[in-house]
């Protein structure tokens, strides 16, 4: 019997399927017919008889999500659509319902992009080494013929279940804000999903929310929804100062990342947030393991050890971190990109839960956020610097040759090339998708950091 799924035009999946997700321009690189094939392939690879889906506020998201659901249902799988949600709200549904999930979002990418973040039951990651390569292979195989009919004659059901209130209640069981002192917080949602989730999560708590760009709008009329770009937090910084607020929070487009500024409007690095949350989690679970990727500040493992925990250094990327969370039994993990992972949240990343920890830490004492985080900002950091290169391998070899024989220097290859000195380090990693090398430098003082940064960049860019 022929499948109901219409054949999709041949799609260049090499540029669409990334290391951790699917992401590309709609309709140039993919469309609803392609999404339908992904739905069918997803349930074939996971073996799921039921799944959950969600989508962000982009104009193309509802249609893509429904097409994915049709493809899954045609294979006999029941689909629960949560509708509008943040990515971590989808992870909540996957964990709470113990179902594989698919979130339709392109995170902070421009409006013409869209994508799919997929997970197995319990929010376990789906990446290149954990199912995504097989899903891609099936979609490529079916792109001319359409998905085959399943062995069963049954068509799955498609139903709706809004999880926003349940998600908010779950987060509030993990961090109690009811007894903190009153705080004023400016929240920049960037016209993304934070405008949907923040009002419900913080409702009824002693937190006065000053909303900035809460209107859901996938065209991002005010600024890109990427708070790691300093240009995108200028409005937040100014509003925090104008409101005399205690802090500011900025969420990316799908609200799985959260960036923090203090009462002066100054950025609080994600490494400092990682250290702060780690110290709180270790106070509850003494001796536990905490993960950090190799780009986070040296402050992070120092604070973990000082708090009696065991730091474990990992590669960059949520699939690696989630797998290591499960393997090591870690209580928490943090990345330099403002992704924060919690054992209490099925090892998945949630910027909202990290934000609640910051609010609790600040509200449980009388000082300012800048004073609270001062102990977590011990080094000078360059931030991530991208360089376009013709041959990344040659440039990495040149850097290795220039530094590996220096006294007191160690070299490791966990993720790209990391050179460690006594009071400094730098990491150089090739991009997975672009002809770029990404440089991060940290040193005990700003002068050493700048000197080291300039020396490395001179070799990278020559």
N, C-alpha and C positions, 0 to 999 in steps of 0.2 A: 504494500500500500504506500502511496506517495506521501511524503511528509507535508504538513501544512506550511512549513517554513519556506519562504521564497528564496531562491538562490540570490546571493549577494554578489555584486561585482568583485572581481579579484582585488583584494586589499593588500597593500604593502604593510604586512604586520611587523616587519623588522623595525619600522619607525614608530609603530603604534604600541607594541607591547614592550614595556620597559622592564627594569629589573624587579620592581615591586608591584607594578600596576599596569593598567591600560590607560594611555593618554594620547590624545591627538586632536586635530582640528576637525570640527563638524561643519559641513558634510564632506569636506575635501578628503580626509583620511578615513573616516568611518561614519556610519549613519545607523538608522534604526534597524535596517536589515542585518547589518553586521552585529548590532547589539543582540538581535534575536539568536544569531548563531552562537554568540558568547554565552547566552543563557542556556542553550542546549548543551554546549560543551562543558560549562561549569558543572551542571548536574551529572553529566556522564563521568567526569573526572572525580568528583567528590562522592559519587554514589548516593547523593542525597535524595530522600523521598519528600523532603520539605526544606524550604529555604526562606530567608527573610531579605528584603531589599529596602533601600532608602535612597533619597536623592536630595541634592542641594537646590539652590534658588536659580540656577542658570536656566535660561529659556528652553534649552534643549533637553534638560535633565528628565522632566516627567515622561516625555516620549521615549527616550532611550531606556529608562527604567521599565516602562510598561512593555516595550519590545523584548527586553531581556526576560521579563516575567512570562511573556507568551512563549518564548523559546523554551524556557524551563518547563512550563505547564504542558507543552506539546510532548515532552518526554515523560509525562506522567507524574511530575513533581508538583506538590502544593506550594504556593507562594504566598507569604504574608508580606504585604506592602506596608511599610511604616510611613510612607509619604515623605514630606519635608522633614529632614533631620540633619544633625551634624554627623561627621564621621564617627566620633566616639559614641554618639547615641546609637548608631548602627551596631558598633561593637557591643554596646550594652545589650541590644536585642539579641545578637548572636550568642552572647554569653548567657543571658537570662533564659532564653528559649532553647539553648543548646542546639542551634541550627547554623549551618553555613550561611554566609551573608554576602551581599554585594551592595556597595555604596557608589552612587553615580555622582561624581564630582571631579573637577580638575584642580581642586585645592586653590592655590593662589595664582594659577595661570590666567592669562587674559580671557575675555568673554568668549572668543571663538573656539576655545578648547573645551573638551569634556573628557571624562575618563571613568574607569571602574576600579575601585579598590575592593578586592575580594578576600574573604577569610573562610576558614572551615569552622565547624561547630566550636563554640567556646572561644570565638574570636582568634583562633590560631591562624597564623599568617599563610597567605598564598603568594609565593614569589617564584622566581625562575626555577629554584631547586625544590619547590614544594607544591608543584601543580600547575604553575602558570605556563611553563614550556609545553606541557601536554595539552592545556586548553588552547594555546596558540596553534599547535599542530592540528587539532581537530577543526578549528575555524578555517585554517588554510585548506585543509582537505575538503571541507564542505562548501567553500566559497563559490564553486562553480555548480554544485549539485544541490545544495541545501542540506540541512541536517536529516539523517535517516530517521525513519519511524522507530519508536521504541518497541521492545518485545511485547509490552502490554498495550491493550486497546484503550486503557484509561487515560483521560486527559486530566491533568492536575487542576486544582481550584486556585483562584486568585482572590484573596480577601484583604481587607485593610485593618490595621491595628496601630493606632497612634501611641507611641511609647514615651512621649515627652514627659508626662507627669511621673511615670514609673522611673525613668532615667534620673530625673531630678531627685526623687525620693531616695534612690539608691546612693547617689553621690552624697546626699546630706547625712546618710547613715555612716559614711566613711570619715567625714570631717564635721565636727559639731561646731557651728558658728553661733548658736543661740545665745551664748553667754559672753561673747566678745564685746568690747567697748564699741560704740557707734563709729563707723568709718564712712568716709565719703570716697567713692571710687569713680573715676571716669573710665568708661568702657567704650573703646572704638571697635565696632564690629565690622567695619570696612564694607558695609552693605552685604555681608556674608551671614553665615548661619549662626554666629554668635548673637545676632539680633533676634533670633528665634528662640535660642536656648537660655540666654542669660536671664531674661525677666522671670522665667519659671524657676530656674535653679535658685536664684537669690530672693525670690518672693518671701516676704514675711520675716526676713532676717535683719539684724541691725546694720544694714549696709545701704547707704544712700547712693543709688546708682545714677550717675549723670550719663545719659546715652549719647553716643556719637555715631552717626551713620548706621542706625539700627534698621532702616528700611531695606528689606530684602530686594536686591537688584543685581542680577548677574552681569550687567554691563559695567559695574564698578564705577559709578559716575564721579566719585570723590577722590579715590586713590586706589592703586592696586592693593589687593587683600593679602599682602606679604609683609608682615611687620618686621622681618629681619632686615629689610631695606630701610636705612635711616630716613629716606625721603617720605616713607609711608607712615611714620609716627610723629611727624612734625605737628600735625593738628592735635594729636593726643597730648604731646608735651605742652603745647601752649594752653590747652584747656585745663590740664592739671594745675598749672601755675595760676591761671585766671580764677579757677574755682577754689584755690587753696585746698585742693583735695589731698587725701592721705596717700594715694597712689593712682596709677593708671594701668589698665589692662588692654591689650590689643590682640584680637584673634585673627587668624587667617581665614580664607574663604570658606572652608568646610569646618572651621572651628575646632580642629584637633590640635592646633598649636596655640600657645598663649605666650605673649611677650609682655614684660613688666617694666614700668617706669616708676621711679620713686617720687616723693613729694616735691622734689625740685624739678621734676620733669626729666631727670637723668635716667638713661637706660640701666636696668639691672640685667647683667649678662645671664643667659640661660645656664651657664656654669654655676653662677651664684645661686640661681633658683634651684638647680640640681642639688647643690650642697645643702641649702636650707631644708629642702624637702627630705633629703637623705637623713639629716640630723633628727628630724621629727619622726621619721619612720623607724629609725634605730632606737629612739627613746621608747617606742612601743614594743620593739622586737630586738632586744639587745643581742649583739653578736651576729646579726643577719648579714647576708650578702647584698651588696648594692652594685649595680652595673653602671659603667660610664663609657661612652665611646672615646676613641683615642684623640679626638679633637677637643674634648672638654679640658678645662684648666687643670693644672696640677693641684690646684686648691681642692678639687673634688675628692680625689683619693686621700689627700691629707685629712680632710674633714671626716671622711668615712672612718678612717683609722682612729682619729681622735674620739669619735663617738662610739668606738668599740666594734665597728663593723668590718667586713671584709670587702675591699674593692676588687672588682673584676673588670678589666679593660677589654673592650670589644671593638669590632669593626663598626663603621658607620652604616646605618640603614635599619629600618624597623624590622625587616624579616630576620636579620641576624640577632638583633637585640631580643626580640620576642622568643626566638629559639633558645638563646642563652638564658633568658629569664626562666624558661621551663626547665632547662638542663640543670641550672645551678640552684633553683629554688630561691632566686633573689626576691627581695621584698619590693625593690624599686629600681628603676633605671632612668638615666637622663642622657640627652644628646645636646650638642652645641646648637642644633637647629631648633630648639625649644619643643622637642618631642619628649614627653615624660610618660613612663610606663609603670604600671602598678600591679603587683600581685593580686590586690583586692579588686582589680578591674580586669580579670582574666589575662593578665600580663600584657594588656593592650595599652596604647597610648591615649591619654586624655588630657588636653590642656585645661579643661574646666576643673578637673580634680586638682591639678597643680595650682591653679588660681585659688581654689578654696584653701589649700594649705598656706599659701602666702597670706591670704586674708586672716586666717586663724592665727598664724604666727605673729602678725602685726597687731591684731586685735586683742591678743592675750597679754600684751604688755603696753606700756605707755609711751615708748620711744617712737622715733620716726623709722620709716623703712630704710632710709640711707644708713642710719645708725645700726639697724638690725643686720643689714647685709654687708657692713664694712669688713667683718672678719672673713667673708666669703669672696672678697675681691683682693687677692694677695699679689697678683702678677699683672704685667702689662701685656695685652694681647693685640694682635694685628687685625683680628677678624679674618674672614675668608676672602682671599684675593684670587681672582681668576685671570689666567693668561692663555691666550690662544697660541697654540704651538702646532708645527707641522708633524713632529714625531715625538710623542710623549715619552716613549721608551728611551730614545736618545738623550733627551733632556734629563730624565731621571738618572740615567747612567752617568751623565756628566756631574750631576749633583753628588751622587754617591762617591765618585772618584775624588771630588774636591774636598769632601768632609771625612770620609771613612778612616783616614790615617791620622787624623788630628788627635792629640793627646786628650784623654778623658772623654772621648766621644764614643757613644754606642749607636748601633744602627739596627733597626728592625723593619720587617716587611709585612706586618699584620694587615695593613691597608694602605697601599701606596708605599711611600718611603718616609720613615720617621728617623730623624737625627736628634739624639739626646745629648745635651751637655750638662754640666753641673747645675747651672742656674738658668738654663734655657732649653727649648726644643723647637723643632719645626717639623711639619708634616706636609708632604707634597703628594697629592692623589690625582690620578687621571679621572676625568668625567666618564661615566658609563655611556653617555649619549652624544657628547660634543667633543670637538678637538681642543679640549681645555685641560690645563693643570690647575689644581686648586691648592693654594698655599695658606697654611695657618702657622703663625709664629707666636711664641710666648716667651717672655723673659722676666727676670726679677725686677727690672726697671725699664722705663720707656726708652731711654737712650740705647740700651743694649738691644731691645726689641727692634727699634727702627734700623739700627745698623745691620743686624742680622737679616731683617726683611729685605733691605735694599741689596745686600750681597747676594742673597738667593735669587731675587728677581732679576738681577743683572745677568746671571747665568741662564736662567730660564728663558729670558726674552732676547738673548743675543742672536 
